[in-house]
Amino acid sequence: MPSSRRKFIAAAGASGMIGVAGCTGGDEVDEVVLGTITPLSGPFALNGTLTKQGVDFAVEEINENGGIEALDGAEMTVVSEDTGETTDSATSAAQDLYSNHAPSAAFGSWLSSQTLATTSVSERQGVPQLTLSYSDEIVERGYEYTFQLAPKSSELGEQSLDLSVQLAEAVDSEIEKVAIVGDNTAAITFTFDPLRDEIIPNRDGIEIVVDEVWSPTLTDATPIVRQLQEQEPDVMIFGATAFPDSVAILRKMNELDVQLPMIGIGAWLALPAYIENVGADLAEGIMAATGAHPLAGQEENVRRFTEFSDEPFMIQDSLISYAGVYVVKEAIEQSGSTDPGDVRDAISDIELTEGNAVDSFPIDTIQFEDNGHMEGAQPVLAQWKDREDADWVGTEAAPFTVFPEEVAMREVEWTPPEY
């Protein structure tokens, strides 16, 4: 791993940072401070809260199991800031985090647009920030303190299209007409642009027949769904990151009887709140390509999370932040330090092959590329299904992992549209 350059720059960054403290080995440490910078209010509050819950869950688990061994059992504690609705409010939240606390690492901010803002602050402060956000740009700026634990947006779009073609062919159907429908947030823009400009134009026999993009919040879903009704696409690649927007689209599709396979880009389409807002029948069969989702073998972990959080099941937002805490824990164990620069260096060099972090992804080893992107990060496809014998699920239906097959909890189902 080409980490020497990153280590050198990290040392330079740490020497210049302001207001950040930490032990560098040999000092007695009572607690290890972690920060979360996520939306806890506004249209993205559901996802931000779930992200924070994953951090809280991991920290409680680690403390109950003896804390940080290398620091004589020092416990972890979490401080949180609300990024609100905009990139400006996200920047302020990050500044407040570093002005008022001294975290060894931070997590956030869920929404890519906000993550681009908060990681700029973390970079200036010299504190490692781990994120589940998808935007390619997050790791394309030469930052040294940003670590992305999810697949990139541009890869999600192409992989979702490839998967759609494979699943349709498996039931003797074809993908000829594609709809791309979503907002203009950073992650979705980085997904849709390559699909629109390069990927689909270079596929023989496939064309985009609906291309609808809006700025959250969506005021009226009717014109978009009318487009779907008129153009009759074979699949919809869906990117409505704000929960109210996606619910509005789904309800309007139900009202106008527009039924077609859809793959959502991100975990927003796997939120438990969909059961309350659209019902299990409408959710049935909807798929979400996410950065992580509970895998076969993680059932007991999910059960403990639901008991901790009162959530009916676990999705990417909580799972990746949960895994991220274990990455930071291992970095502190290896460095024996809470100094953010030392923690960053240790994350950069990490090669985790077992434990709760690795078990959260369909990969064998957690390690990071020179730009901070997790090597081998790939999407997991979750599909809404009846819970059947999944007694750890607290709702009548839930999204289950259906791809990759080797870690799937259920088989994927593809129902071609009927026009």
N, C-alpha and C positions, 0 to 999 in steps of 0.2 A: 504493500500500500504506500503510495507516494505521500507520506505525511510529514516529512522533514520540513518542507517549505511552510506548511501550515503551522508547525510548531514554532518556527522562528517568528512568523508574523504574530502568532498568539502571544508570545512573550513580549513583543513590542507593544501589542494592544493592551495587555494587562498592565504594563508599567505606566500607561498613560490614562488609565480609567479613573473615574472620579466616583466616590461614594460607594464603592463596592469593597466588601471585606471578606475575609475567609482565612482559615488556617492553612498553612503550607506544610504541615507535618510537624509533629512534636508538640504542638499546642493542644491543650485540653479543649474539647468541643462538647458542648451540651446539646446542641441541636443543629440540624442542617436545614437551612431555609430554601424552599422551592417556591417559585412564583407561577401563577397562572394569569394570562392576559387573554381573556375570552369575552365574547358578547354575553352578558347576563341580563340584558334588557334589549327591547326592540325586536325586529322580525327574525333575528338569528339567535335569540336567547335560548331556545330549546337546545340547539346544538352546542352552544357555548357552555350551558349548564351540564350537559352530558360529558363534555370534554373535561370539565373541572371534576365531575364525579369520578371519572376514571383515575385522575391524579389522586384524589382523596382516598379512593379505595386502595390503591397500591400503597400509599403512605401508611394507612392504618395496618395493612397486611404486613408491611416491612417492620413497623414498630412492634407489632404483636409478636413477631418472630425474632426479636432481639436487636433491631436497629442496624446500624452500620458497624460491622465487626471491626473493621480497620480503625474505627474511631471509638473503640471501647464501648460500643453499644449506643452511641449517640442516636437520638431519634430524629426523624424528619418532621418538619412542620410546613404548612402551606399558607402562603399569603396570596390574595386574589385581587385583581383589578378588573373592572367592567369596561370593555372596549366600546360599548354602546353601538351606535348604528353606522358611524362614518369612519373614514380613515383618519380624520383629524381627531376624533374622540379616541380612536385606538392609539394614536401617537401619544396623546395626553395620558392615557392609562399606563402605557409603558414607561413614560417619564415618571409618573407617580410611583410606579413599582420600584424603580431604581433609586428614586429620591428618598423614599420612606422606608425601604427595606434593603437588605443586602443578600439577595438570593444567589445561590451557587449555580442555579440554572432556572430557566423559565420554559413554560409550555404555552403554545397558542399560535395563531389566534382563531383557528377554524376557518373563517372566511379568508380566501386568498388575498383579497384586496387589503384587508386589515393586517394580515401576516406580512405582506410586503412593507407595510408601514412600521409595525412593531419590531420586525427584525432589523430595520435600520437603526432603531434606538438601541436594541440589544448589541448590535455590532459596535456602535460608538461607545457603549458602556463596557464592552468586553465581557459579556455574559452569554454563555451558550443558550440558544433557544431552540427547542425541538418542536416540530410542527407536523400536523397531519394534512396541511393544505396542499393542493395539487399543482398550482400554477408553476409552469416551467421556469418563469422568471425568478422565482424564489431562490433557486440555486444557480442562476446564470449571472449574478452580479459580482462574483468574486469575493463574497463574504466568507469570513473565517469562523464565525460563531453560529451559523445557521445549519441545522440538521433536519432534513426532510425525510420522514418515515413513511411516505406514501408514494404511489406511482405518479408520474407527471401527467398533467392534463392532456398533452398531445398524444401520449401513449394510450390513455383511457379511451379516447375517441376511436382510434383505429382498432384497438382490441375489441371494443364493443361492436363495431361494424363486422369484424371478422367472426365474432361469436354469433352474431345474428344470422350471418350467411350459413354458418355450420349448423345451427339449430334448425333453421328453416329447411335446409337440405335433408336433414335427418327425418323430416316428416313429409318428404317429397314436395316441398314448397320452394319458392325462390324469393330472394330480395332483389327487386328491380327498382322500387320507388321508396325513397327515404325521406322522412320528415325530421328536420332538426328544429327543436322548439325549446327556447330557454332564455335566460336573462343575460345581461351584459357584464356580470361580475367576472373577475380576472380568471378564475378557474374555468368557467364555462367558455369564455372567449378563447382561451388557449386550447380548449377542446374543439370548439366549432370551427375556428379559422382553418386549421389543417384539413379538417373534413371537407370544408367548403372549397378551399383553394387548391388542394393537392390530392388528397386521398381518394375522394369519390370521383372527381373528374378523370382519374387515372384507372378507374375500375370499369371494365367493359360491362355494359348491360345494367349499370346502376346509375341512377340520377337522383338529385335532390328535387322533390316536388313541392315541399313546404319548407320555408326558411323564415322563421318568426323569432325575433329577438326584442326584448323590452328592458327598460330600467326598472328594477324593483321600486315600488310595489305595483303589480299589475292591476289596472283599473277595471278591465272588462275582458274576460276570456272568450267571449262569444265569437269575435272575428277570427281568432286563431282556430277554434274548434270547427268553425264553418269551413275554413281552408282545408282542414283534415278531411272533413266530410266530402268536399268537392274533389280533392286530389287523390284520395284513396291510397295513401302510402302503405307499404308492407310492414314497416316498422317505424317507430318514433324514437329518436335519441333525444332524451328529455333532460333539460338543465335548469329547472326552476328552483334555485337554492333557497329562496325565502318560502317558508312553510305555507303562509297564506296564499301565495301565488300557485304553488303546486296543487293545493287543495281546490282552488278555484278552477284550474284546468280540469282536474279529474271530475269534479262535480258537473261541470258543463259537458264533458264528454259523456257522462252518464245520462244527463238530461237529454242530449241530442242523439243518444244511442250510437256513439262512435266507439267502436271496440277494435283495438289493434294491439299487437305486441309492443311493449315499450321498455327501454332500458334507461334508467335514470343514471346520470353521471354524479355519483356521490351518495353519501349516506342519508341525505335529507329525505329520500324516498323510502327509507327504512325506519323512520321515526315511529315509536309506539303511538304517538298522538294520531296517526292516520286511522287507527281503529275507531277512535271516538269521532273523527271528523268525516270519514268517508265510508266507514263500515267494512267488515271483513269481506263481504261479497265483492265489493268494488276493488278492494286491494288485492284480491286473489289473482295470482299469476304475474303481478307487476314485478319487474326485476330492477335491481340496483347494482351497478358496478362500483364497488367501493374499495378503499384502500386496505380494509381489513373487515372481517366479520367472524364471529365465533366458528371455529373449525371443529370437525369431528374429534372428540377427545377432550374438548374444553367444557363439556356440559357442567361439571362440578364447579368450575371457575365462574361460569355464568350464573349458576344457582347462588353462589356466595355474593356475587355482585348485586343480584336482584334483592337479596336480603339486606344488603348494606344500603342500597339506594332507593328501594321501593319502586324501582322501574320494573316493568314486566319482562324485559329481556335486555340483552346487551347489543349495542351496535358499534360500528367503527369509531365513533367519536370518543366513547369511553374506553374502547379496547386499545386504540393506538396510544392514547395518553397514559393508560395503565402500563403498556409495554415501555413507553418512553421513560417512565419513572424508574423502571428496572434497569434500563440502559444507564441512566444517571447514577443509580445506586452502584452498579458494577464499576462505573468510571471512578467513583469516589473510593470504592474498595481498592481498586488497583493503584490509584494515585495516593491514597491516604491523606487526601487534602480536600478542603471545601473551597479553596480558592478557585474562582470561575475560570481562570486561565488554565490551571492544572486540570480541572474537570473537562474543559474543552479539548485539551490535548489527549486526555485518556479516552474520551468519546471518539476522537479522530482515529485512534489506534485500536479501538476495541474489535474483538473477534469473538462474539458470543455464539456458542454452539448448543447451548442447552439452557433451560430455565423458562420462567414465565414470559420473558420478552420474545424469545425465539418461538415459543409455542403459539404466539399470537399471529404469526404470519406463515404463509405457505413457502417458507424458505428454510434452508439448513443453517445458515450463519447470518448473524447481524454484523455488518461492517459497512463503512461509509466510503463513498468515492471521494476524490480530492475536493469536489465542489460541495460536499455535505449531503448528497443524495444517498439514501440507503441502497446498497447494491442488491439487484434482483427484485426490487419492489415491484409487485405485480397486482393487478386488480383481482378482487374476489367477487364473484357474482352471487348475490342473494336474491331469493325469490319468495314472495309472500305465499304462504301455504297454511292450511289448517294445522293446528299444533299437534293433533292426533295424540301420540303417546309421549310427547315432549313435556313431561310434568314440571320441568323447570320454567316453562313459559307461563306467564300470568295473564295472557289474553287468548281469545279463541283462535286467533291466527297470528302469525309472526313471520318475518323474513328468515329463511334458513339458507345456509350456504349450499349452493348447487354446483359451483365450479371454483377451483379446479376439482376434478372428479375424485382425486385421491384423498382429499380432505373434506369432501362434501358430506353434509348431514342428510340431504335428500336429493332425489333425481330431478333434473331440470325438466320443465314442461314448456313446450312451444305450441301455441294455438294460432294458426294463421288467421288473418282478418277475414271477415265475410262482408262483402259489399254488394 
